């Protein structure tokens, strides 16, 4: 289980670091790749308003924290919010791209389960 947790942490860290850096590059470079329908409209608004820079900055910091094995419980909580939004986007607007989100969610569950004793206080009622 320990090796699976390390692999999961590294995979999530790499994915978030690359996605965060790539968002910055796309914003000031060629722009986002075209997407069909509502997904394309949503993506266009996120990039044109530069809201993507906020999202990608936090993704980059979260990914680096996971790769460096620092502040992992905090990075897990933040990455859970990102994964929720990734899945919601793909379920509602672009189902064809859901596989990476599902893989990262499975990795997240493996890592969260291995750190359940450190995450348990977040579920306390007081």
C-alpha positions in Angstrom: 0.0 0.0 0.0 2.9 2.3 0.7 4.3 2.0 -2.8 0.8 2.5 -4.3 0.5 5.7 -2.2 3.9 7.0 -3.4 3.1 6.2 -7.0 -0.3 7.9 -6.6 1.2 11.0 -5.0 3.8 11.3 -7.8 1.2 10.8 -10.6 -1.1 13.4 -9.1 1.8 15.7 -8.5 3.1 15.4 -12.1 -0.4 15.8 -13.6 -1.1 19.0 -11.6 2.3 20.5 -12.1 2.2 19.9 -15.9 -1.4 21.1 -16.1 -0.6 24.2 -14.1 2.5 25.1 -16.1 0.8 24.3 -19.4 -2.1 26.6 -18.6 0.2 29.5 -18.2 1.9 28.7 -21.5 -1.4 28.4 -23.3 -2.7 31.6 -21.9 0.2 33.7 -23.3 0.9 31.5 -26.2 -1.3 29.9 -28.8 -4.4 29.8 -26.6 -6.5 26.7 -25.7 -7.1 24.0 -28.2 -10.6 24.2 -29.7 -13.4 22.1 -28.1 -16.9 21.5 -29.3 -20.1 22.9 -27.9 -20.5 24.2 -24.4 -17.1 23.0 -23.4 -15.5 25.3 -26.0 -17.6 28.3 -24.8 -16.7 27.6 -21.2 -13.0 27.2 -22.0 -13.1 30.4 -24.1 -14.5 32.4 -21.2 -12.0 31.0 -18.7 -9.0 31.8 -20.9 -10.2 35.2 -22.1 -10.9 36.4 -18.6 -7.5 35.1 -17.4 -9.3 33.2 -14.6 -7.3 30.2 -15.8 -4.2 31.8 -14.4 -5.6 31.6 -10.9 -6.7 28.0 -11.4 -3.4 27.0 -12.9 -1.3 28.8 -10.3 -3.0 26.8 -7.5 -2.7 23.6 -9.5 1.0 24.2 -10.0 1.6 24.8 -6.3 -0.5 21.8 -5.4 1.4 19.6 -7.8 4.8 20.8 -6.6 3.8 20.2 -3.0 2.9 16.6 -3.8 6.1 16.0 -5.8 8.2 17.4 -2.9 6.2 15.4 -0.4 5.4 18.7 1.6 2.0 19.7 2.9 0.5 16.6 1.5 -2.8 16.7 3.5 -3.4 20.3 2.4 -2.5 19.4 -1.2 -4.9 16.5 -1.0 -7.8 18.7 0.1 -7.1 21.3 -2.6 -6.7 18.6 -5.2 -10.0 17.1 -4.2 -11.7 20.4 -5.2 -9.9 20.4 -8.5 -10.8 16.8 -9.2 -14.4 17.4 -8.4 -14.5 20.3 -10.9 -12.6 18.3 -13.6 -15.1 15.4 -13.3 -18.1 17.8 -13.3 -16.8 19.5 -16.4 -16.3 16.3 -18.2 -19.6 14.7 -17.1 -21.6 17.7 -18.1 -19.8 19.2 -21.1 -17.1 16.9 -22.5 -17.5 13.2 -21.6 -14.9 12.1 -24.1 -12.1 13.5 -22.0 -13.1 12.0 -18.6 -10.5 9.2 -18.5 -7.6 11.2 -17.0 -9.9 12.7 -14.4 -11.1 9.2 -13.4 -7.5 7.9 -13.2 -6.4 10.8 -11.0 -9.5 10.3 -8.8 -8.5 6.7 -8.2 -5.0 7.8 -7.4 -6.4 10.4 -5.0 -8.5 7.8 -3.2 -5.5 5.5 -2.8 -3.4 8.4 -1.4 -6.2 9.7 0.8 -6.8 6.2 2.2 -3.1 5.9 3.1 -3.3 9.2 4.9 -6.7 8.7 6.5 -5.4 9.2 10.1 -4.1 12.7 9.1 -7.2 13.6 7.2 -9.7 12.3 9.8 -9.7 15.5 12.0 -11.2 17.4 9.0 -14.3 15.3 9.4 -14.8 16.1 13.1 -17.9 18.0 14.0 -16.0 20.4 16.3 
